[in-house]
């Protein structure tokens, strides 16, 4: 193993990581700041057993601390910069991190949990587990949650049994106490059974994602078609009204606005469906990722405590289909424009003939007069159509 680039300062306190202040030396040979070790032992008063923060050697009585004058003088005479007063950024505790149970002055991020000590350690306080023979048989696991969540609140023992009768994790003493006679198995065995159910859950998520992605693709294609149809309808509308007389220009703009409003409404509804599908897919992917992450954890208790929340999640609604119209709402515009062009040719002729014989409107008598009157009324209604809508 390669040596660290920076050797630890022999005159630094392994609790506060600063240079020793009023140093004291324990019977095991390790030295600390007097205030640091006192603060550490104050937290152990309820246990009645005091230990060295570094090697974990225990003392039946709280040792009387005396200042180590040799170390104090040496610390004052040492030249050069003082050791860093703060740990590396990666060791700082961030929201969601588990704190080291043995840090007192400044809590650092725990990197491992010990299933024998029932505690979590930062990199510094974990070192004895690697170098001391007393800790060789201890089981270290990755940090998933605080060790307090894996300890029985009644017996202060490690949770390592699962009660199927009550659906909860219990300790060995619970098996012989209030859970006596219940259907109990080891946490590892129950995890194995629960793991099998993950296959069905994964398949459900996969099918849901595939179906939603297919619907999303179809909906996006439909939106493109709607955009194209709307633009084509506007283009035909522009060309048709360009051929009309100047008096129809105002109505042309009104018709254009109506098409745009409808286009916006239809596309808006379609885009709302896109948002819904993307949200559904995101939730399904999150569920898929949660399953994958949980299935990789080594902590059986964390697995069992977390998997029920996943199974309780509402199933994705895979029965509803996205309604995608086959016919664009702008087809009526195409038909109306085609008919309008034919009608306008007759109307333009009728207007020319009427303009030559301006007179009071008599009741139509001949077939031609009826035709001219009908054409004129049609044009009037056509030009007023936007206002009626």
Secondary structure, DSSP 8 states (H G I E B T S, - for coil): ----SS---TTB-TTT-SB-SSEEE-TTS-EEEHHHHHHHHHTTTTTT-EE-TTT--EESS-----B-HHHHHHHHH--S----SS--GGGB--TT--B-TT--SS-BB--EEETTTTEEE-HHHHHHHHH-GGGTT--EEE--S-GGGGB-TTT--B--EEETTTTEEE-HHHHTTTTTTS-EEEHHHHHHHHHHHHHHHHHHHHHHHHHHHHHHHHHHHHHHHHHHHHHHHHHHHHHHHHTS-GGGHHHHHHHHHHHHHHHHHHHHHHHHHHHHHHHHHHHHHHHHHHHHHHHT-S-HHHHHHHHHHHHTS-----S------SS-TTHHHHHHHHHHHHHHHHHHHHHHHHHHT--------SHHHHHHHHHHHHHHHHHHHHHH-
